[in-house]
Amino acid sequence: MTYEETLTYLYQHAPMFQQIGADAYKEGLQNTLLIDERLDHPHQNFRSVHIAGTNGKGSTAHLLASILRESGYKTGLYTSPHLLDFRERIKINDEMIDKAFVIQFIESNKAFFSRIQPSFFELTTAMAFEWFAVNYVDVAIIEVGLGGRLDCTNIIQPALSIITNISLDHVAQLGNTLEAIAEEKAGIIKRRTPVVIGEANRQTRRIFSAAAARRNAPIIFAEDNPPFMTKILPAQKYRIPGWTFITKEYGRIFNPLIGLAQIKNTKTVLCAVDELKKSGFIIEGKRVVKGFEHVVRNTGLYGRWQTVQTQPKIVLDTGHNCGGFEYITRQLQSEVYDKLHIVIGFSKEKAYISILKLLPKEAVYYFTQASVSRALSAKALASEAQCLGLSGTAYPTVENALKAAQANAGTDDFIFVGGSNFVVADALLVLREIAPTPL
């Protein structure tokens, strides 16, 4: 098999949530355990950190991976979904998994896979664990795919669990209340293993505390640890992209990731670092500072309030649910521009009506649909948005929508692109064709 043939096998023969949504979701760990046994339990050969949550998982995972890499640890990173390249999901010290290994992994196990019919995520999780094991990583940061309790990553026994936050998303699979979703996410809490909670309200705090108590797991709420952060200096005040935090333990920390959500993400990461040090990881203060500062260089993270062009300013963000858009809309309010243009599209199963209600009515909208079957029709989106007082035009592709926004925008205008990972991925492809140098 060639690499392209292998990807075709992965995308067409293994149900892929990224492409088809809920029909690809397989509840339970039966297939995962069968594959894990066949591979001789590769996840047992390295330490790990397990991260669940509705929003903030990606930023938290990349920040921790960067800090651990700066501290001298050979660090694996497993995240999803990918934007441009399948291999973005599986990295070691920012090096993507080898194409040859992807081919070899599928070829060696293809007959076995045909018998048990695993999902795309079950296959890629097993591939990641095997890649980390054969390369002798010291530690791997493992991001949950969906939920927690029944997610196929949940066979690991991590040194630390992290739950970033809870909001309504994937309600068909996880439940339609915050409490129900919190119960699913709390499923990653392991016996006698510390868990850091990034953000919680009264209902979810009760659920997390009860789950931790049942498993005799130390629980740390990042919001209850103000000593980690004494002052926050916003990017706009100092005209630099990112945030500067004044901390008691590490002094001045600069986080180049933009967006209001990074305040909570930074608190979560600092609490996580403290717990990792308690469990034996050697992480010097200067390495924490460098880990934050070099997160993009160390991990290749993009799509988090990412500025890809100025004059007009174009920002991409992968936020795709109400929790994410609460931060996005607040961030938009803090920007300075003559006119706001919003290129937006959603997946069919998302609570897009609730998100549309959060969006500013004064913006010019370019309703669109990404190049995946899960994408909501641009015309349907435009119709719903018009009923809510949002005015704009429907475009059949992200490329059409983005180019229309660029043509209409003045040099002092602001173009926001988002609504789903897929919209951002399509936009990145368009922007790279226009400016082939690294964004």
TAFENMO-V544588 format. One line per field, one symbol per residue. ss: DSSP state (A for helix, B for strand, O for the rest). psi: psi as a letter, one per 20 degrees, with the letter a starting at -180 (. if undefined). burial: # if it has 16 or more other ideal C-beta (glycine too) atoms within 10 Angstrom, else .. A space follows every 10 residues. Layout:
# TAFENMO-V544588
ss=???
psi=???
burial=???
This chain:
# TAFENMO-V544588
ss=OOAAAAAAAA AAAOOOAAAA AAAAOOOOOA AAAAAAAAOO OAAAAOBBBB BBOOOOAAAA AAAAAAAAAA OOOOBBBBOO OOOOOAAAAB BBOOBBOOAA AAAAAAAAAA AAAAAAOOOA AAAAAAAAAA AAAAOOOOBB BBBOOOOOOO OAAAAOOOOB BBBOOOOOOO AAAAOOOAAA AAAAAAAAOO OOOOBBBOOO OAAAAAAAAA AAAAOOOOBB BAAAOAAAOO BBBOAAAAOO OOBBBBBOOO BBBBBOOOOO AAAAAAAAAA AAAAAAAAOO OOOOAAAAAA AAAOAAAAAO OOOOOBBBBO OOBBBBBOOO OAAAAAAAAA AAAAOOOOOB BBBBOOBOOO OAAAAAOOOO OOOBBBBOOO OOOOBOOAAA AAAAAAAOOO OBBBOOOAAA AAAAAAAAOO OOOBBBBBOO AAAAAAAAAA AAAAOOOOO
psi=qrghhggggg hhhppohhgi chiipoprjg gghgggghjl mhiijqqrpp prqgqigggg ghggggghgh jjpopqporq rqghphihho qoljpqqphh hgghggghjg hghhhimrrg hgghghgggg ghgijlqhqp oopqgpdfgj qiijiqnrhp qpogrproql hhhiqjqhgg hhgghiiipq pkpqppogpq agghgggggg ghghjlpppp ohijmhhhoh qpoqghhjkq oaqppoqhhj cpppoipqqh highgggggh hggghhhhji pooqghhggh gghkgghhik prjnlppiqq mqpppqpjpj rgghihgghh ghhiqprgqp pooqrrqhiq mhghghhiqp iiqpqnprpr lqhippphgg ghgghhhjjp paqppiqhgg gghgghhiqr hjrpoppbhq hhggghghgg hhhgniqp.
burial=.....##.## ..#######. #..###..#. ##.###..#. .##..##### ########## ########## #.######## ###..##### ####.##... ###.##..#. ..#....### ########## ###.#.#### ########## ######.### ########## ..###..#.. ########## ..######## ...##.##.. ##..#.#.## ##.....##. ....#..... .####.#..# ..#.###### ########## ######.... #.#...#### ######.##. ######.#.. .######### #########. ##....#..# #######..# ##..##..#. ..######## .#.###.#.. ##.##....# .#.##.#### ######..#. ..######## ########.# #........
